[in-house]
C-alpha cells in the first residue's frame, strides 16, 4: 500500500491510501473518524457492486452505517438531487459527530462532498473512489460541486475529505471506456509538470489504460503525488492549482454544448480532447513546438481517446466561445486558458483574446 499526504498548510492534512483490497479493509481505517456512525452515499450501480463489501467491513469494525443511493450519471449533480440527498440525510438523524462516506466515481464524490459541506454547516466525509478518474483527480483536493444548465461545477464549495481510500481492485469492474476516460486525467498530470511521467505513460505505463493493475497503481500514486503537491500550495485555486484545469476549459465547453450527455462524450474524453486542443492552440501561438502537439495527440489517440473536435460532434464556434467565457476560471469577462510551452510545462494565461480563440475554434472544425 502507498500513502500520499495532502495539505498541512491552509487546511487539515489527510492521507490518500492507494493499494489493493482497501474496500474490504475500509472499516478499520474509517473507525478513527467515525465518532458516531456513517452514512454511505453511492449510486445504484456502485452500491450493488461494492456496497456489501464496504458495509460488511464497517460492521466488522463496529461502525454503524446507513446507505443512500442516487441515480448513476452526471445528471445526479443537480440542485434537485442535492435537495433529495440533504432531505434523506436529515431523515437519518445524522449529527456533527457522524461522517459521510462517498462510495463511487466523481459524480458521487462531488455530490456527497457538497452535501457534507452544507450539512449542519459542515461535517466530515471520506472518499472511497471507485473509478480511475475519481482516484487520480476528483477525490483529492476538496473540490465539490453540482452542475447547472449554464455550465459544469459552477455551484460548489471547497471541503476537504478526512481520508481517501483508492482501491486498485475496484477498477477491474469498470467498463473499458470508463477506464480510458480516467486515463485522460492521468495523462493530464504528466502534461502539466512531469515529462518523465508522460514518457512512461506513453511507453511501459500504457498498459494501465488496458487495466494492468501494477501499471494502474503506479499511475494513480504518481498522479495523486502531483495533485497533492499542487493543492498543498494552493487550496482554493488562487494561482498554481489552476494548472490542474489543463484541457478543461475547452472540454467543459464541449460537454456543456452536448448537454453533459455522457453517452455522447464522457468527462475524461472531453478532458483528453481539451488537452489536445490546448496544445494545438499553444503551438499555433508559437508557445510550443508543433511536434509536441503532434506527440500529445498521438499518445492520447493511442489510448483510445478523442483528439479532434469532429469526433465529439458538430459545434458552433461562437457557442463554444460563449461557454468558455462563462467558465468559472474566467475573470472580468476575459478568457483564462491553461496553455503549454511543451510537455510538462503548462502555465496559466489570462490574456487570450476572444477573436483569437474564435479563429482557432473555426480552424478546429467548429462553424
MARFI-887524 format. One line per 3 residues: number of its first residue (from 1); their letters; for each residue x negated, y negated, z of C-alpha. Coordinates in Angstrom, 2 decimals. Layout:
NUM	A	X Y Z ~ ...
END
This chain:
1	XXX	0.00 0.00 0.00 ~ -1.17 -3.55 -0.77 ~ -0.38 -6.61 1.32
4	XXX	-0.36 -10.16 -0.03 ~ 0.18 -13.07 2.35 ~ 2.23 -16.07 1.23
7	XXX	2.24 -19.50 2.85 ~ 0.97 -20.57 6.23 ~ 0.83 -24.27 5.39
10	XXX	4.11 -26.11 4.86 ~ 6.20 -23.02 5.66 ~ 6.01 -19.92 7.83
13	XXX	3.73 -17.30 6.34 ~ 5.14 -13.94 5.32 ~ 3.88 -10.76 3.71
16	XXX	4.64 -9.16 0.38 ~ 4.10 -5.41 0.57 ~ 3.50 -3.62 -2.73
19	XXX	3.41 0.15 -2.89 ~ 5.36 3.34 -3.31 ~ 8.12 4.67 -1.07
22	XXX	8.81 1.32 0.60 ~ 12.62 1.55 0.37 ~ 12.62 4.90 2.17
25	XXX	10.41 3.36 4.87 ~ 12.09 -0.05 4.93 ~ 13.83 0.36 8.29
28	XXX	10.59 0.49 10.26 ~ 9.34 -2.63 8.50 ~ 12.60 -4.58 8.91
31	XXX	13.02 -3.79 12.64 ~ 10.80 -6.70 13.82 ~ 13.10 -9.17 12.03
34	XXX	16.46 -7.56 12.83 ~ 17.15 -9.02 16.25 ~ 20.84 -8.23 15.86
37	XXX	21.85 -6.42 12.66 ~ 21.55 -6.67 8.93 ~ 23.90 -7.24 6.05
40	XXX	22.63 -5.80 2.79 ~ 23.65 -7.76 -0.29 ~ 23.33 -5.81 -3.53
43	XXX	25.00 -5.41 -6.88 ~ 27.23 -2.44 -7.59 ~ 24.68 -0.68 -9.81
46	XXX	21.70 -1.05 -7.47 ~ 23.78 -0.21 -4.39 ~ 24.66 3.14 -5.93
49	XXX	21.04 3.88 -6.86 ~ 19.12 2.67 -3.81 ~ 21.66 1.65 -1.17
52	XXX	21.90 5.09 0.50 ~ 18.11 5.33 0.99 ~ 17.89 1.82 2.44
55	XXX	20.90 2.31 4.71 ~ 19.55 5.65 5.95 ~ 16.18 4.09 6.66
58	XXX	17.75 1.27 8.66 ~ 19.93 3.70 10.61 ~ 16.90 5.89 11.42
61	XXX	15.12 2.79 12.75 ~ 18.12 1.92 14.95 ~ 19.23 -1.07 12.87
64	XXX	22.98 -1.55 12.29 ~ 23.85 -2.58 8.76 ~ 26.77 -3.50 6.52
67	XXX	26.77 -3.52 2.72 ~ 28.27 -6.22 0.50 ~ 28.17 -5.75 -3.26
70	XXX	28.63 -8.22 -6.11 ~ 29.15 -7.52 -9.83 ~ 25.89 -6.94 -11.73
73	XXX	24.67 -9.56 -14.17 ~ 23.81 -13.24 -14.40 ~ 27.49 -14.21 -14.12
76	XXX	27.29 -13.49 -10.37 ~ 25.03 -16.53 -9.95 ~ 28.09 -18.78 -9.81
79	XXX	29.98 -21.00 -7.39 ~ 32.84 -18.51 -7.35 ~ 30.68 -15.52 -6.44
82	XXX	28.75 -17.58 -3.88 ~ 32.02 -18.59 -2.22 ~ 33.22 -14.97 -2.15
85	XXX	29.93 -13.81 -0.67 ~ 29.97 -16.51 2.03 ~ 33.50 -15.57 2.99
88	XXX	32.57 -11.90 3.29 ~ 29.50 -12.75 5.37 ~ 31.69 -14.80 7.73
91	XXX	34.13 -11.90 7.95 ~ 31.35 -9.61 9.21 ~ 30.74 -11.93 12.15
94	XXX	27.10 -12.41 11.17 ~ 25.30 -14.81 13.51 ~ 21.99 -16.66 13.56
97	XXX	20.10 -13.73 15.10 ~ 21.06 -11.48 12.21 ~ 19.31 -11.05 8.87
100	XXX	20.42 -10.69 5.26 ~ 18.63 -8.12 3.10 ~ 18.71 -8.77 -0.64
103	XXX	18.53 -5.41 -2.44 ~ 18.42 -5.94 -6.18 ~ 16.99 -7.95 -9.02
106	XXX	16.63 -11.68 -9.44 ~ 20.37 -12.35 -9.52 ~ 20.95 -10.70 -6.16
109	XXX	17.84 -12.27 -4.67 ~ 18.82 -15.77 -5.81 ~ 22.44 -15.42 -4.70
112	XXX	21.74 -13.75 -1.34 ~ 18.86 -16.15 -0.67 ~ 21.04 -19.19 -1.29
115	XXX	23.75 -17.71 0.92 ~ 21.15 -17.20 3.68 ~ 20.00 -20.81 3.27
118	XXX	23.57 -22.10 3.66 ~ 24.99 -19.70 6.25 ~ 25.10 -21.48 9.61
121	XXX	22.52 -23.90 8.14 ~ 20.05 -21.12 7.50 ~ 19.40 -17.58 8.68
124	XXX	16.57 -15.15 7.93 ~ 16.56 -12.98 4.86 ~ 14.37 -10.24 3.45
127	XXX	13.78 -9.46 -0.21 ~ 13.78 -5.85 -1.47 ~ 13.40 -6.50 -5.22
130	XXX	14.35 -3.60 -7.49 ~ 13.33 -4.99 -10.89 ~ 9.85 -5.78 -12.15
133	XXX	10.88 -9.36 -12.88 ~ 12.04 -9.85 -9.30 ~ 8.97 -8.16 -7.82
136	XXX	6.48 -10.38 -9.65 ~ 8.45 -13.61 -9.69 ~ 11.82 -14.43 -8.14
139	XXX	11.41 -12.59 -4.81 ~ 8.29 -14.61 -3.92 ~ 8.23 -18.33 -3.23
142	XXX	11.62 -19.13 -1.74 ~ 13.49 -20.46 -4.76 ~ 17.20 -19.63 -4.51
145	XXX	19.91 -20.87 -6.83 ~ 23.05 -20.38 -8.87 ~ 23.77 -21.41 -12.46
148	XXX	26.29 -23.89 -13.83 ~ 27.61 -24.33 -17.38 ~ 25.19 -27.26 -17.66
151	XXX	22.10 -25.16 -17.02 ~ 20.33 -22.42 -15.15 ~ 19.35 -22.63 -11.46
154	XXX	20.47 -26.25 -11.10 ~ 22.20 -25.73 -7.71 ~ 19.96 -24.22 -5.08
157	XXX	17.60 -24.54 -2.13 ~ 14.10 -23.59 -1.08 ~ 14.49 -20.86 1.54
160	XXX	11.52 -18.58 2.09 ~ 12.08 -14.89 2.91 ~ 10.58 -13.39 6.05
163	XXX	9.32 -10.29 4.24 ~ 9.21 -8.87 0.70 ~ 9.11 -5.12 0.02
166	XXX	8.14 -4.39 -3.60 ~ 8.59 -0.64 -4.09 ~ 7.00 0.55 -7.34
169	XXX	9.04 3.78 -7.22 ~ 12.35 1.99 -7.81 ~ 11.07 0.68 -11.14
172	XXX	11.39 4.20 -12.56 ~ 15.18 3.74 -12.61 ~ 15.01 0.64 -14.83
175	XXX	16.12 0.77 -18.47 ~ 13.19 0.20 -20.83 ~ 14.50 -3.19 -21.91
178	XXX	14.71 -4.42 -18.32 ~ 11.16 -3.24 -17.62 ~ 9.91 -5.12 -20.69
181	XXX	11.80 -8.19 -19.52 ~ 9.88 -8.14 -16.25 ~ 6.62 -7.61 -18.13
184	XXX	7.11 -11.05 -19.69 ~ 6.66 -12.65 -16.26 ~ 3.53 -10.55 -15.68
187	XXX	2.05 -11.79 -18.96 ~ 3.01 -15.33 -17.98 ~ 0.82 -15.19 -14.86
190	XXX	-2.22 -14.32 -16.91 ~ -1.43 -17.06 -19.42 ~ -1.24 -19.65 -16.63
193	XXX	-4.58 -19.20 -14.92 ~ -6.24 -15.79 -15.29 ~ -7.55 -14.94 -18.77
196	XXX	-9.25 -11.79 -17.44 ~ -5.92 -10.51 -16.16 ~ -4.35 -11.26 -19.53
199	XXX	-7.16 -9.34 -21.25 ~ -6.42 -6.33 -19.02 ~ -2.68 -6.60 -19.72
202	XXX	-3.43 -6.64 -23.45 ~ -5.62 -3.52 -23.07 ~ -5.50 -0.76 -20.46
205	XXX	-2.85 -2.56 -18.41 ~ -0.38 -2.45 -21.30 ~ 0.66 1.00 -20.03
208	XXX	2.59 -0.84 -17.34 ~ 5.09 -2.11 -19.89 ~ 5.85 1.54 -20.64
211	XXX	6.37 2.41 -16.97 ~ 2.98 3.75 -15.84 ~ 3.14 3.48 -12.00
214	XXX	-0.57 2.80 -11.43 ~ -0.67 0.03 -14.03 ~ 2.58 -1.40 -12.70
217	XXX	1.27 -1.51 -9.14 ~ -1.90 -3.31 -10.21 ~ 0.11 -5.74 -12.33
220	XXX	2.55 -6.50 -9.51 ~ -0.21 -7.05 -6.96 ~ -2.16 -9.46 -9.16
223	XXX	0.97 -11.32 -10.22 ~ 2.01 -11.79 -6.59 ~ -1.50 -12.94 -5.67
226	XXX	-1.38 -15.59 -8.39 ~ 2.07 -16.77 -7.42 ~ 1.26 -16.74 -3.68
229	XXX	-1.81 -18.93 -4.23 ~ 0.19 -21.48 -6.22 ~ 3.21 -21.50 -3.88
232	XXX	0.97 -21.81 -0.84 ~ -0.40 -25.06 -2.26 ~ 2.89 -26.48 -3.48
235	XXX	6.06 -25.01 -1.98 ~ 8.58 -27.41 -3.48 ~ 7.14 -27.91 -6.95
238	XXX	5.74 -31.38 -6.41 ~ 2.72 -30.51 -8.52 ~ 0.92 -27.26 -9.39
241	XXX	3.88 -24.95 -8.81 ~ 5.46 -26.30 -11.97 ~ 2.89 -24.20 -13.87
244	XXX	4.95 -21.13 -12.98 ~ 7.58 -22.51 -15.37 ~ 5.44 -21.80 -18.42
247	XXX	7.88 -20.75 -21.14 ~ 10.91 -21.61 -19.04 ~ 11.87 -25.00 -20.46
250	XXX	12.18 -23.56 -23.95 ~ 13.54 -20.26 -22.60 ~ 16.21 -21.76 -20.34
253	XXX	17.46 -23.98 -23.18 ~ 17.85 -20.93 -25.42 ~ 19.59 -18.97 -22.64
256	XXX	21.99 -21.83 -21.97 ~ 22.91 -22.09 -25.66 ~ 23.68 -18.36 -25.60
259	XXX	25.88 -18.80 -22.52 ~ 23.45 -16.77 -20.37 ~ 24.65 -13.62 -22.13
262	XXX	22.08 -11.01 -21.12 ~ 23.23 -8.67 -23.87 ~ 22.05 -11.29 -26.35
265	XXX	18.87 -12.32 -24.53 ~ 17.63 -11.21 -21.12 ~ 15.87 -13.78 -18.92
268	XXX	12.44 -12.21 -19.32 ~ 12.92 -12.07 -23.07 ~ 13.70 -15.79 -23.03
271	XXX	10.53 -16.43 -21.00 ~ 8.45 -14.37 -23.45 ~ 9.83 -16.31 -26.39
274	XXX	9.37 -19.58 -24.50 ~ 5.71 -18.77 -23.76 ~ 5.06 -18.11 -27.44
277	XXX	6.77 -21.39 -28.32 ~ 4.79 -23.30 -25.68 ~ 1.51 -22.00 -27.11
280	XXX	2.56 -22.74 -30.70 ~ 3.61 -26.24 -29.65 ~ 0.27 -26.69 -27.86
283	XXX	-1.59 -25.55 -30.99 ~ 0.43 -27.93 -33.21 ~ -0.52 -30.78 -30.86
286	XXX	-4.19 -29.85 -31.05 ~ -4.34 -28.80 -27.41 ~ -5.40 -25.22 -28.04
289	XXX	-6.70 -23.19 -30.94 ~ -4.24 -21.65 -33.40 ~ -5.98 -18.33 -32.75
292	XXX	-4.97 -18.49 -29.10 ~ -1.32 -19.00 -30.03 ~ -1.50 -16.12 -32.50
295	XXX	-3.04 -13.84 -29.87 ~ -0.31 -14.67 -27.37 ~ 2.31 -13.87 -30.00
298	XXX	0.60 -10.58 -30.87 ~ 0.36 -9.38 -27.25 ~ 3.93 -10.43 -26.43
301	XXX	5.22 -8.76 -29.58 ~ 3.26 -5.57 -28.86 ~ 5.12 -5.33 -25.55
304	XXX	8.41 -5.23 -27.45 ~ 9.41 -8.78 -26.55 ~ 10.74 -11.52 -28.85
307	XXX	8.26 -14.04 -30.21 ~ 10.31 -16.03 -32.73 ~ 13.48 -18.09 -32.38
310	XXX	15.34 -16.22 -35.10 ~ 15.10 -13.03 -33.02 ~ 17.39 -14.67 -30.46
313	XXX	19.90 -16.15 -32.91 ~ 20.71 -19.34 -34.80 ~ 20.36 -22.65 -32.93
316	XXX	20.87 -26.35 -33.47 ~ 17.66 -28.26 -32.76 ~ 19.43 -31.21 -31.16
319	XXX	21.45 -28.92 -28.89 ~ 18.28 -27.21 -27.67 ~ 16.62 -30.59 -27.12
322	XXX	19.60 -31.77 -25.05 ~ 19.33 -28.64 -22.90 ~ 15.61 -29.29 -22.39
325	XXX	16.28 -32.90 -21.43 ~ 18.73 -31.67 -18.78 ~ 16.22 -29.22 -17.29
328	XXX	15.63 -29.74 -13.57 ~ 11.93 -30.45 -14.23 ~ 12.83 -33.46 -16.39
331	XXX	12.09 -36.84 -14.83 ~ 13.59 -40.20 -15.71 ~ 15.11 -38.78 -18.86
334	XXX	11.71 -37.68 -20.16 ~ 10.66 -34.19 -21.19 ~ 8.38 -32.13 -18.96
337	XXX	6.68 -29.18 -20.64 ~ 4.16 -26.65 -19.41 ~ 1.54 -26.51 -22.15
340	XXX	-1.85 -24.85 -22.55 ~ -5.41 -25.67 -23.54 ~ -5.92 -21.95 -24.03
343	XXX	-5.08 -18.59 -22.46 ~ -5.43 -19.00 -18.70 ~ -5.46 -22.80 -18.88
346	XXX	-1.91 -24.11 -18.51 ~ -1.09 -27.65 -17.44 ~ 1.93 -29.88 -16.85
349	XXX	2.72 -32.54 -19.45 ~ 5.26 -35.26 -18.74 ~ 4.59 -37.30 -21.84
352	XXX	6.09 -35.23 -24.65 ~ 8.27 -37.38 -26.90 ~ 11.75 -36.09 -27.79
355	XXX	11.21 -36.72 -31.50 ~ 8.01 -34.66 -31.49 ~ 9.74 -31.79 -29.70
358	XXX	12.75 -32.04 -32.04 ~ 10.48 -31.77 -35.08 ~ 8.78 -28.73 -33.54
361	XXX	12.13 -27.03 -32.88 ~ 13.03 -27.51 -36.54 ~ 9.68 -26.04 -37.58
364	XXX	10.55 -23.07 -35.35 ~ 13.76 -22.47 -37.31 ~ 16.40 -24.46 -35.43
367	X	18.58 -26.53 -37.75
END
